Structures are given as C-alpha cells and as structure tokens.
C-alpha cells in the first residue's frame, strides 16, 4: 500500500554535452524503477536525488520538504550501491548500526536496532560475520538493512542485483521484492535489467537520452511500448504509423510497409506484435495471414530453444522459429522469404 507524501523531483543536470531533464515521483511505500540504456541518465538521476550531483535546475522534495540544496549527509535517504560497499573491517551488525551511530544513537541501542533489521532480512544468525564471510545475496541484504537503519524517507538502489551471478539473482530478486514491500519510504531502483524492473517495481519510468519517454505499471509498459528500446526489452516488433480503418501505414515502410490490424483506428498509432507470431515461408502463402511481406534474412542467432531471425525490408521484422523450421526453410543471410502475421496477433494503440 502506498501513502501520501514521498518523492517529487524535477531533475535538470547539464554536464558537458549531456542534459538530464526528468520529472520523477514516488509515493511512500511505492517502488519506482528507472529503466534505460547505458548513458540514458539513470545514474545521474540517482546521484542528483542523493545530492551527489548538483542540479542545474528543478527541485527535490521529500514528503513536501525541499531538500534541493541539502547536503547529502543531511538528506533523509538510504542507499544500496551496486557493489554494496560494506565496511570490510566491521561485522554485519556493526555495518547496519553505522548510520545510527553517526547520527548520535548510543552504541547499544544502535546495535539492538541493527539486530532487529538483520532478523527482518533473515540474517540474524550472520550478524557477527564480516562481509568476506557472506555470500553475495547475504551481502546485498546487509546493505539493504544498513540503508534502512537510518529510517530514510527515500531509499535509492543502484543496480542492486548486478553483482550477483545468474543463479543467485533469481533467489535474491524474489527475497528483495518481499523486503521492499515492507519499506515505508519511497523507493527508486535504477536498473538496466527489464526483469528486475518488472518483478521489483510498482511503476516503471523509462529514460532515454536524459528524458522520460514512458512510464506506468510494468505490465502496461511491457504491453504497450512506446520506443524501440522498450520494445526490444520486452521482445516485440514495434512500428509507428498512421491508421486508416484496419490498415496502418508504417513510417519509413514505403508502399508495401502497411500492417493490417483487427480493429478500426484513425490517426497516429503504434503497432506491435511478438516475434513468435511471425511465420516464415519460402513461397508466398495462401490462406489466413492478412499481413504478408517479402523480406530478406539479415541474420540468424540461437537463444534458448528458439532461433531469432532478423529480416530486412518494409517493414523490418524479427521472427522466432524452431531450429527444425530453420533447417526445413534453409535460411541463411541473404535468403529471400515471405513473413506472415495474423491481424489478430497485432496490437494497435494511440501514439
């Protein structure tokens, strides 16, 4: 459950040839993921929220209080860094107690509160251990407990799962979602991993080239991407075009670059369909597909139990087929094929 208050920020940062201009909000108890490609401005935004990067313009407000010019050490924030940055010479409990001790809390009281937090994250039996004796997942939970020990109004997480191997990430991601659900502060999570964003966040804000290009609940962002970057993340073919009834003229698609859709639409729209919805043929197919395009194989790559075929033409298309289908069709770069997609498989929504 979210509560009133939380984060209200307009972050404007000019640095060399790069400009960040983004509005971010997060209610108390809400987890907002900042998602975007490398160099989009995610880390700059996080540093600006923490006070580690000066704003050229805009503001940062927490629960209605303006902290735009407040030094980092006086901001009511907790932060979990990508590499956790635990103090190697301190035990887990003393790492967690460090923030309260710096704020003047007596040692015994700070350690007692730290032990409670470690118990909350399931590490009471590891309280006496130093970081080198902890697993990656355990270190991440200690870092989270340390960030929460200062009772922040804003929790910042910088790629909190990036330092973990793939197997550990699955387990830790699930545990982190559980722990974040109990946090009363507004939480901002920076990640480049769409799965982290979809699992951990209540809302996703996508940043590209320093600007917010899309935001909303994770399922809505995945279902209706508005940029090529987001479409690639969630595995969709995406095109912008102009709809007239059940036909969409795709931008840059030429006279053949039209997509048939199931319903009536008018004006600027996006159309999207998954690569698995694309059927490939060596000859022009007869029958049900309302979308049929002559294309050229640009590349073939294996992933999991599928094969991704990249196709150039109007429009350019990604298709996912089985290895058996690849062999039957004899596809290789330069092969001419026909791609077919049923209109019922195509999503169409306003641009």
KEKE-3310 file (N, C-alpha, C; in steps of 0.2 Angstrom, whole numbers, plus 5000, padded with zeros to 4 digits):
npx = (5004:5003:5006:5002:5013:5030:5042:5045:5051:5060:5072:5086:5100:5115:5129:5143:5141:5129:5112:5101:5084:5072:5056:5052:5042:5038:5027:5026:5030:5030:5038:5048:5055:5069:5072:5083:5094:5112:5120:5109:5105:5102:5110:5115:5103:5100:5111:5109:5097:5102:5110:5123:5126:5125:5111:5106:5095:5077:5070:5071:5060:5055:5042:5035:5045:5058:5073:5083:5095:5101:5114:5121:5124:5114:5102:5087:5089:5092:5104:5108:5122:5129:5139:5138:5147:5151:5158:5173:5180:5171:5158:5143:5132:5138:5140:5127:5123:5130:5126:5115:5124:5132:5124:5122:5116:5116:5128:5123:5110:5109:5115:5106:5094:5100:5101:5088:5084:5092:5087:5074:5078:5082:5095:5099:5107:5119:5125:5137:5147:5159:5160:5167:5164:5152:5139:5135:5122:5118:5126:5120:5108:5112:5117:5105:5098:5107:5105:5091:5092:5094:5082:5075:5067:5068:5073:5086:5092:5105:5107:5105:5106:5116:5129:5128:5128:5120:5111:5110:5104:5090:5085:5088:5081:5068:5067:5071:5060:5050:5055:5056:5043:5039:5044:5043:5047:5048:5054:5067:5073:5087:5090:5096:5090:5076:5069:5072:5065:5052:5048:5052:5047:5033:5030:5036:5048:5054:5069:5077:5091:5092:5079:5062:5053:5043:5031:5023:5013:5022:5017:5009:5018:5026:5016:5012:5023:5033:5044:5058:5068:5062:5053:5062:5067:5056:5054:5046:5041:5040:5032:5029:5015:5002:4985:4971:4956:4957:4970:4987:4999:5016:5029:5042:5041:5038:5029:5024:5025:5014:5003:4990:4977:4966:4955:4946:4955:4961:4972:4988:4997:5004:5010:5012:5019:5023:5039:5037:5024:5026:5026:5036:5040:5045:5039:5026:5012:4996:4980:4976:4984:4984:4994:5007:5024:5037:5053:5071:5083:5093:5101:5104:5102:5104:5094:5090:5078:5074:5076:5081:5077:5082:5075:5076:5068:5052:5040:5055:5058:5058:5058:5054:5058:5058:5073:5071:5062:5070:5080:5072:5068:5080:5087:5098:5109:5104:5095:5079:5063:5045:5036:5023:5010:4996:4982:4975:4985:4991:4994:4987:4988:4986:4998)
npy = (4994:5011:5028:5045:5059:5057:5056:5070:5076:5086:5085:5093:5092:5098:5093:5093:5088:5083:5082:5081:5080:5077:5072:5065:5055:5047:5038:5036:5020:5015:5007:5013:5010:5015:5014:5011:5013:5011:5026:5034:5042:5037:5034:5047:5053:5046:5050:5064:5064:5059:5070:5070:5075:5091:5100:5109:5115:5114:5103:5094:5086:5079:5071:5084:5093:5103:5098:5101:5109:5103:5096:5080:5071:5076:5073:5064:5050:5033:5022:5009:5002:4997:4988:4986:4990:4988:4989:4982:4979:4978:4969:4962:4966:4978:4985:4988:4996:5007:5019:5024:5026:5036:5046:5049:5040:5030:5016:5003:5004:5007:4995:4985:4989:4987:4973:4969:4973:4965:4953:4954:4953:4940:4937:4936:4926:4928:4939:4942:4940:4945:4955:4947:4934:4932:4927:4933:4936:4937:4948:4958:4959:4963:4976:4982:4982:4990:5002:5005:5007:5020:5025:5030:5042:5041:5028:5023:5013:5006:4997:4984:4971:4968:4963:4950:4932:4923:4913:4915:4928:4925:4919:4930:4941:4938:4938:4951:4958:4955:4961:4974:4977:4979:4991:5008:5020:5030:5022:5021:5013:5009:5002:4991:4980:4972:4962:4964:4976:4973:4964:4969:4982:4994:5003:5009:5019:5025:5031:5039:5046:5056:5060:5057:5044:5036:5029:5020:5007:4991:4980:4987:4995:4985:4979:4989:4996:5011:5015:5010:5005:5000:4991:4981:4977:4970:4961:4963:4967:4983:4997:5014:5023:5028:5026:5020:5015:4998:4997:5001:5013:5011:5021:5026:5014:5013:5009:4996:4994:4992:4988:4977:4977:4972:4979:4995:5010:5027:5039:5044:5030:5016:5000:4983:4967:4951:4942:4928:4927:4928:4920:4911:4909:4900:4902:4913:4914:4906:4908:4912:4923:4941:4950:4950:4950:4952:4948:4950:4939:4944:4940:4927:4920:4909:4907:4900:4888:4892:4901:4916:4926:4939:4950:4960:4974:4980:4981:4980:4965:4955:4937:4923:4906:4888:4877:4866:4872:4881:4873:4866:4877:4881:4893:4907:4921:4933:4926:4926:4928:4925:4934:4931:4937:4936:4947:4947:4945:4957:4971:4987:5004:5021:5033)
npz = (5000:4996:5003:5006:5002:5000:4986:4976:4962:4950:4940:4933:4925:4918:4910:4902:4886:4889:4894:4907:4910:4919:4926:4942:4952:4967:4978:4996:5001:4988:4975:4962:4947:4938:4921:4907:4893:4893:4897:4897:4907:4920:4931:4934:4937:4949:4957:4958:4965:4977:4981:4977:4965:4958:4954:4939:4937:4943:4956:4972:4982:4997:5005:5005:5010:5004:4998:4990:4990:5001:5010:5006:5017:5026:5021:5021:5017:5011:5004:4993:4986:4970:4971:4985:4995:5008:5025:5026:5038:5048:5057:5051:5059:5065:5053:5049:5060:5059:5052:5061:5073:5068:5068:5081:5089:5104:5106:5111:5109:5095:5090:5094:5087:5074:5075:5075:5062:5054:5057:5051:5038:5037:5042:5055:5061:5055:5060:5067:5057:5046:5030:5021:5024:5020:5008:4991:4990:5003:5007:5000:5007:5019:5015:5012:5024:5031:5024:5027:5041:5045:5044:5032:5022:5008:4998:4989:4976:4968:4954:4961:4960:4951:4955:4957:4953:4939:4944:4958:4957:4954:4966:4975:4970:4972:4986:4988:4983:4992:5004:5000:4999:5012:5016:5021:5016:5001:4986:4974:4961:4951:4936:4922:4918:4912:4918:4932:4934:4931:4940:4953:4954:4957:4948:4932:4926:4911:4904:4891:4883:4892:4895:4901:4893:4894:4905:4919:4925:4927:4919:4909:4903:4897:4889:4880:4873:4869:4863:4853:4860:4872:4866:4861:4874:4879:4870:4857:4840:4835:4828:4822:4815:4803:4805:4796:4797:4796:4793:4794:4789:4789:4796:4786:4779:4766:4750:4752:4765:4775:4789:4793:4805:4818:4823:4821:4818:4819:4814:4821:4827:4837:4832:4836:4838:4843:4840:4840:4834:4820:4805:4794:4776:4761:4749:4743:4754:4754:4761:4778:4784:4786:4785:4775:4769:4758:4762:4767:4774:4787:4797:4809:4824:4839:4853:4869:4866:4854:4838:4833:4819:4810:4799:4785:4776:4771:4782:4793:4802:4816:4819:4828:4827:4827:4828:4820:4810:4805:4798:4789:4781:4776:4779:4778:4779:4767:4761:4753:4759:4764:4775:4787:4797:4807:4808:4820:4829:4831:4840:4842:4846:4852:4847)
capx = (5000:5006:5004:5003:5019:5035:5046:5043:5058:5062:5080:5089:5108:5119:5136:5147:5136:5123:5107:5096:5078:5067:5052:5051:5038:5037:5024:5028:5028:5030:5044:5048:5061:5072:5075:5085:5100:5118:5121:5102:5105:5099:5114:5115:5097:5101:5116:5106:5092:5106:5114:5130:5126:5122:5106:5106:5088:5072:5070:5070:5056:5053:5036:5034:5051:5063:5080:5087:5101:5103:5120:5120:5124:5109:5096:5084:5090:5096:5107:5111:5126:5129:5144:5136:5152:5151:5164:5176:5183:5165:5153:5136:5128:5141:5139:5120:5122:5135:5122:5113:5129:5135:5118:5122:5112:5121:5130:5119:5103:5110:5116:5099:5090:5103:5099:5081:5084:5095:5082:5069:5080:5084:5102:5101:5112:5125:5126:5143:5151:5162:5157:5171:5162:5145:5138:5133:5115:5118:5129:5115:5103:5115:5117:5098:5097:5111:5101:5085:5094:5093:5075:5075:5061:5069:5078:5089:5095:5109:5108:5106:5107:5121:5135:5126:5128:5113:5108:5109:5099:5083:5083:5088:5076:5062:5068:5071:5053:5047:5058:5054:5035:5038:5048:5038:5049:5048:5060:5069:5078:5090:5092:5095:5088:5069:5066:5072:5060:5045:5047:5053:5044:5026:5029:5042:5050:5060:5073:5082:5094:5091:5072:5057:5050:5037:5031:5017:5014:5026:5013:5006:5024:5028:5011:5012:5030:5032:5050:5061:5072:5057:5050:5067:5067:5051:5053:5041:5042:5036:5032:5024:5012:4996:4980:4965:4952:4961:4977:4992:5005:5021:5033:5048:5040:5037:5022:5022:5025:5007:5001:4983:4975:4960:4950:4946:4959:4962:4977:4995:4997:5009:5008:5017:5017:5029:5042:5034:5018:5028:5028:5041:5038:5049:5034:5020:5007:4989:4976:4973:4988:4982:5000:5012:5029:5043:5059:5077:5086:5099:5105:5101:5105:5101:5094:5086:5076:5072:5080:5079:5079:5082:5073:5076:5063:5047:5044:5060:5054:5061:5054:5056:5056:5062:5078:5068:5059:5076:5083:5067:5067:5086:5088:5104:5109:5103:5089:5073:5057:5039:5034:5016:5007:4989:4980:4973:4991:4994:4991:4987:4986:4987:5005)
capy = (5000:5017:5033:5052:5061:5053:5060:5074:5079:5088:5084:5096:5092:5099:5090:5093:5088:5079:5086:5077:5084:5072:5073:5058:5054:5040:5039:5032:5013:5013:5006:5015:5008:5019:5009:5014:5010:5014:5033:5037:5047:5034:5035:5054:5055:5044:5054:5070:5063:5058:5076:5069:5078:5097:5102:5115:5117:5109:5103:5088:5087:5073:5072:5091:5097:5104:5096:5103:5111:5100:5091:5073:5068:5078:5071:5058:5045:5027:5020:5002:5003:4991:4983:4986:4995:4986:4991:4976:4978:4978:4964:4963:4971:4985:4989:4991:5001:5013:5025:5027:5028:5043:5051:5050:5035:5026:5010:4998:5005:5006:4988:4982:4991:4983:4966:4968:4974:4959:4947:4955:4951:4933:4936:4936:4921:4930:4946:4943:4939:4951:4954:4942:4928:4932:4926:4939:4938:4939:4955:4963:4960:4968:4983:4984:4983:4996:5008:5006:5008:5027:5027:5035:5044:5039:5023:5023:5006:5007:4990:4980:4963:4967:4960:4943:4928:4922:4908:4919:4933:4923:4919:4936:4945:4936:4940:4958:4961:4954:4966:4981:4978:4981:4998:5013:5025:5030:5019:5022:5007:5010:4995:4990:4973:4973:4958:4967:4981:4970:4960:4973:4989:4995:5008:5009:5026:5024:5036:5039:5052:5061:5062:5052:5043:5031:5027:5017:5000:4987:4976:4991:4997:4979:4978:4995:5000:5017:5017:5004:5002:4997:4985:4976:4974:4966:4956:4965:4971:4989:5002:5020:5024:5032:5021:5022:5009:4992:4997:5006:5014:5012:5026:5023:5007:5013:5007:4989:4994:4993:4982:4976:4976:4968:4984:5001:5015:5033:5044:5041:5024:5011:4993:4979:4960:4947:4938:4921:4927:4928:4913:4912:4904:4902:4905:4917:4909:4907:4907:4917:4929:4947:4953:4946:4954:4949:4951:4946:4937:4948:4937:4921:4918:4904:4908:4895:4883:4896:4904:4923:4928:4946:4951:4967:4975:4985:4983:4976:4961:4949:4931:4917:4900:4882:4875:4862:4876:4884:4868:4865:4883:4883:4900:4910:4928:4934:4922:4929:4924:4929:4934:4932:4939:4937:4954:4946:4945:4964:4976:4994:5009:5028:5036)
capz = (5000:4996:5007:5004:5003:4996:4982:4970:4959:4943:4939:4927:4926:4912:4911:4896:4881:4891:4898:4910:4911:4920:4932:4945:4958:4970:4984:5001:5000:4981:4972:4955:4943:4932:4916:4901:4890:4895:4895:4897:4913:4926:4937:4935:4941:4956:4961:4959:4971:4983:4982:4974:4958:4958:4949:4936:4938:4946:4963:4975:4988:5001:5010:5005:5012:4999:5000:4984:4992:5007:5009:5005:5023:5030:5017:5024:5012:5012:4998:4992:4980:4965:4975:4992:4999:5016:5028:5027:5045:5053:5056:5048:5064:5065:5047:5049:5065:5057:5051:5068:5077:5066:5070:5088:5093:5108:5103:5112:5105:5088:5088:5095:5081:5069:5075:5073:5055:5051:5058:5046:5031:5038:5043:5062:5063:5052:5062:5069:5052:5042:5023:5017:5025:5017:5001:4988:4992:5010:5007:4997:5012:5024:5013:5012:5031:5033:5021:5031:5048:5046:5044:5027:5018:5001:4998:4982:4975:4961:4951:4967:4959:4946:4957:4958:4947:4937:4948:4964:4956:4954:4973:4979:4967:4975:4993:4989:4982:4999:5009:4998:5001:5019:5017:5021:5012:4993:4984:4967:4959:4945:4933:4915:4918:4912:4923:4939:4934:4931:4947:4959:4954:4956:4942:4929:4922:4906:4902:4885:4881:4898:4896:4902:4887:4895:4912:4920:4928:4922:4914:4904:4899:4893:4884:4875:4872:4865:4859:4850:4866:4876:4863:4861:4880:4881:4864:4852:4835:4836:4822:4822:4808:4803:4804:4792:4797:4799:4789:4796:4785:4794:4795:4783:4776:4759:4748:4755:4773:4779:4793:4794:4812:4819:4824:4817:4821:4815:4816:4823:4831:4837:4831:4839:4838:4846:4835:4839:4830:4813:4801:4788:4770:4755:4744:4746:4757:4754:4767:4783:4786:4782:4784:4771:4767:4755:4766:4766:4780:4788:4802:4812:4831:4843:4860:4872:4862:4848:4834:4831:4813:4808:4792:4782:4771:4773:4787:4796:4806:4820:4819:4832:4825:4830:4824:4814:4805:4802:4794:4784:4776:4773:4780:4779:4777:4760:4758:4752:4762:4765:4783:4788:4804:4808:4811:4827:4834:4831:4845:4839:4851:4850:4848)
cpx = (5004:5003:5005:5010:5024:5039:5043:5049:5057:5069:5082:5096:5111:5126:5139:5141:5130:5119:5102:5090:5073:5063:5051:5047:5038:5033:5027:5026:5028:5037:5044:5055:5063:5075:5077:5092:5106:5119:5115:5102:5102:5103:5115:5109:5097:5106:5113:5101:5096:5110:5121:5131:5122:5117:5107:5100:5083:5073:5069:5066:5054:5048:5035:5040:5056:5070:5085:5094:5104:5109:5118:5119:5118:5102:5094:5084:5094:5098:5110:5115:5127:5134:5144:5140:5151:5158:5168:5178:5177:5161:5147:5132:5131:5140:5132:5119:5126:5131:5119:5118:5132:5130:5118:5119:5117:5122:5125:5112:5104:5111:5110:5095:5093:5101:5092:5080:5087:5090:5076:5071:5083:5091:5104:5107:5119:5128:5133:5149:5153:5160:5161:5168:5154:5144:5136:5126:5114:5121:5124:5110:5106:5115:5110:5097:5101:5107:5095:5086:5093:5086:5073:5068:5061:5074:5080:5093:5098:5111:5110:5108:5113:5127:5134:5126:5121:5109:5106:5104:5092:5081:5083:5083:5070:5062:5068:5064:5050:5049:5056:5047:5034:5041:5043:5040:5048:5054:5061:5074:5080:5092:5092:5092:5080:5066:5066:5066:5053:5044:5047:5048:5036:5025:5036:5042:5055:5063:5078:5084:5092:5083:5067:5053:5043:5037:5024:5018:5018:5022:5011:5012:5026:5023:5011:5018:5029:5039:5053:5065:5067:5054:5055:5068:5062:5049:5048:5044:5037:5037:5027:5022:5006:4991:4974:4961:4956:4967:4981:4998:5011:5026:5040:5047:5039:5030:5020:5022:5019:5006:4993:4982:4968:4954:4951:4950:4960:4968:4984:4994:5004:5006:5013:5014:5024:5032:5039:5027:5020:5030:5032:5039:5043:5045:5029:5015:5000:4986:4975:4978:4986:4988:5005:5017:5034:5049:5065:5080:5093:5103:5101:5105:5101:5100:5088:5085:5073:5077:5077:5081:5077:5081:5073:5071:5058:5041:5050:5057:5059:5056:5058:5054:5060:5068:5076:5066:5065:5079:5078:5067:5074:5088:5095:5104:5109:5097:5083:5067:5051:5038:5027:5014:5000:4987:4978:4979:4994:4991:4992:4984:4989:4995:5005)
cpy = (5006:5022:5039:5054:5057:5058:5064:5078:5081:5089:5087:5096:5093:5097:5089:5093:5085:5083:5081:5082:5079:5073:5066:5059:5047:5041:5035:5025:5011:5012:5008:5013:5013:5014:5013:5011:5014:5021:5037:5043:5044:5035:5043:5056:5052:5048:5061:5069:5062:5065:5075:5072:5085:5098:5109:5119:5112:5109:5096:5089:5080:5075:5080:5095:5097:5103:5097:5105:5108:5095:5084:5070:5070:5076:5064:5052:5039:5025:5013:5003:4996:4986:4983:4990:4994:4987:4984:4974:4977:4972:4966:4968:4978:4989:4992:4996:5007:5019:5028:5030:5035:5048:5052:5045:5031:5019:5004:4998:5004:4999:4984:4983:4987:4976:4965:4968:4967:4953:4948:4953:4944:4932:4937:4932:4923:4937:4947:4942:4945:4950:4949:4935:4927:4930:4933:4941:4940:4946:4960:4964:4964:4975:4986:4986:4990:5003:5010:5008:5016:5030:5032:5037:5042:5034:5023:5016:5007:5000:4985:4973:4962:4963:4952:4939:4926:4918:4912:4924:4931:4922:4926:4941:4944:4939:4948:4961:4960:4959:4973:4982:4980:4988:5003:5019:5024:5026:5020:5017:5009:5003:4996:4984:4974:4968:4960:4972:4978:4967:4964:4979:4989:4999:5008:5016:5024:5030:5035:5046:5058:5063:5056:5051:5039:5030:5024:5010:4995:4983:4981:4994:4991:4978:4983:4999:5006:5019:5010:5001:4998:4990:4980:4973:4969:4961:4957:4968:4977:4994:5008:5021:5028:5027:5024:5016:5004:4992:5003:5007:5016:5017:5023:5016:5007:5010:5001:4989:4996:4986:4982:4974:4974:4974:4990:5006:5021:5037:5040:5036:5021:5005:4989:4972:4956:4943:4931:4921:4927:4921:4915:4906:4906:4904:4909:4913:4911:4906:4913:4923:4935:4951:4949:4951:4950:4952:4947:4945:4941:4945:4932:4920:4914:4907:4904:4890:4886:4898:4911:4924:4935:4947:4959:4968:4980:4981:4978:4972:4956:4943:4926:4911:4894:4881:4870:4866:4879:4880:4867:4871:4884:4890:4902:4917:4929:4931:4926:4925:4928:4928:4935:4933:4940:4944:4953:4946:4952:4968:4983:4999:5016:5030:5042)
cpz = (5000:5000:5004:5005:4998:4992:4976:4967:4952:4943:4933:4929:4919:4914:4904:4890:4882:4895:4901:4912:4912:4926:4935:4951:4961:4977:4990:5001:4993:4979:4964:4952:4938:4927:4910:4899:4894:4893:4895:4902:4919:4932:4939:4939:4948:4960:4962:4965:4978:4985:4980:4968:4959:4953:4946:4937:4941:4953:4965:4981:4991:5006:5011:5007:5006:5002:4994:4985:4998:5006:5009:5012:5028:5026:5020:5019:5014:5005:4998:4985:4976:4969:4982:4996:5006:5018:5030:5034:5050:5052:5053:5053:5064:5059:5047:5055:5064:5056:5057:5072:5075:5067:5077:5093:5097:5105:5105:5109:5098:5086:5089:5089:5075:5069:5073:5065:5051:5052:5053:5040:5032:5039:5051:5064:5059:5055:5064:5063:5048:5034:5019:5018:5023:5010:4998:4989:4999:5011:5005:5003:5018:5022:5013:5019:5033:5030:5025:5038:5050:5045:5038:5024:5011:5001:4990:4982:4968:4959:4957:4966:4954:4948:4958:4952:4945:4941:4955:4963:4957:4961:4976:4976:4971:4982:4993:4987:4989:5004:5007:4999:5008:5021:5016:5017:5004:4991:4976:4966:4952:4942:4926:4913:4918:4917:4930:4939:4935:4937:4953:4960:4954:4950:4939:4925:4917:4904:4896:4884:4886:4899:4897:4895:4888:4903:4913:4924:4924:4917:4908:4900:4894:4887:4878:4875:4868:4862:4857:4856:4870:4873:4862:4868:4881:4875:4859:4846:4835:4830:4824:4815:4809:4801:4800:4792:4800:4796:4792:4791:4790:4792:4792:4780:4769:4757:4751:4762:4776:4783:4794:4802:4812:4820:4820:4821:4816:4818:4818:4828:4832:4835:4833:4839:4840:4840:4834:4835:4822:4811:4795:4782:4765:4749:4747:4748:4755:4760:4772:4785:4782:4781:4781:4768:4764:4759:4765:4773:4781:4793:4806:4819:4835:4850:4863:4867:4855:4844:4832:4824:4812:4801:4790:4777:4774:4775:4789:4801:4810:4820:4823:4829:4828:4825:4819:4809:4801:4796:4788:4779:4773:4774:4781:4777:4770:4757:4758:4755:4762:4772:4783:4795:4803:4811:4818:4832:4834:4836:4841:4845:4849:4852:4852)
residu = (UNK:UNK:UNK:UNK:UNK:UNK:UNK:UNK:UNK:UNK:UNK:UNK:UNK:UNK:UNK:UNK:UNK:UNK:UNK:UNK:UNK:UNK:UNK:UNK:UNK:UNK:UNK:UNK:UNK:UNK:UNK:UNK:UNK:UNK:UNK:UNK:UNK:UNK:UNK:UNK:UNK:UNK:UNK:UNK:UNK:UNK:UNK:UNK:UNK:UNK:UNK:UNK:UNK:UNK:UNK:UNK:UNK:UNK:UNK:UNK:UNK:UNK:UNK:UNK:UNK:UNK:UNK:UNK:UNK:UNK:UNK:UNK:UNK:UNK:UNK:UNK:UNK:UNK:UNK:UNK:UNK:UNK:UNK:UNK:UNK:UNK:UNK:UNK:UNK:UNK:UNK:UNK:UNK:UNK:UNK:UNK:UNK:UNK:UNK:UNK:UNK:UNK:UNK:UNK:UNK:UNK:UNK:UNK:UNK:UNK:UNK:UNK:UNK:UNK:UNK:UNK:UNK:UNK:UNK:UNK:UNK:UNK:UNK:UNK:UNK:UNK:UNK:UNK:UNK:UNK:UNK:UNK:UNK:UNK:UNK:UNK:UNK:UNK:UNK:UNK:UNK:UNK:UNK:UNK:UNK:UNK:UNK:UNK:UNK:UNK:UNK:UNK:UNK:UNK:UNK:UNK:UNK:UNK:UNK:UNK:UNK:UNK:UNK:UNK:UNK:UNK:UNK:UNK:UNK:UNK:UNK:UNK:UNK:UNK:UNK:UNK:UNK:UNK:UNK:UNK:UNK:UNK:UNK:UNK:UNK:UNK:UNK:UNK:UNK:UNK:UNK:UNK:UNK:UNK:UNK:UNK:UNK:UNK:UNK:UNK:UNK:UNK:UNK:UNK:UNK:UNK:UNK:UNK:UNK:UNK:UNK:UNK:UNK:UNK:UNK:UNK:UNK:UNK:UNK:UNK:UNK:UNK:UNK:UNK:UNK:UNK:UNK:UNK:UNK:UNK:UNK:UNK:UNK:UNK:UNK:UNK:UNK:UNK:UNK:UNK:UNK:UNK:UNK:UNK:UNK:UNK:UNK:UNK:UNK:UNK:UNK:UNK:UNK:UNK:UNK:UNK:UNK:UNK:UNK:UNK:UNK:UNK:UNK:UNK:UNK:UNK:UNK:UNK:UNK:UNK:UNK:UNK:UNK:UNK:UNK:UNK:UNK:UNK:UNK:UNK:UNK:UNK:UNK:UNK:UNK:UNK:UNK:UNK:UNK:UNK:UNK:UNK:UNK:UNK:UNK:UNK:UNK:UNK:UNK:UNK:UNK:UNK:UNK:UNK:UNK:UNK:UNK:UNK:UNK:UNK:UNK:UNK:UNK:UNK:UNK:UNK:UNK:UNK:UNK:UNK:UNK:UNK:UNK:UNK:UNK:UNK:UNK:UNK:UNK:UNK:UNK:UNK:UNK:UNK:UNK:UNK:UNK:UNK:UNK:UNK:UNK:UNK:UNK:UNK:UNK:UNK:UNK:UNK:UNK:UNK:UNK)
# end
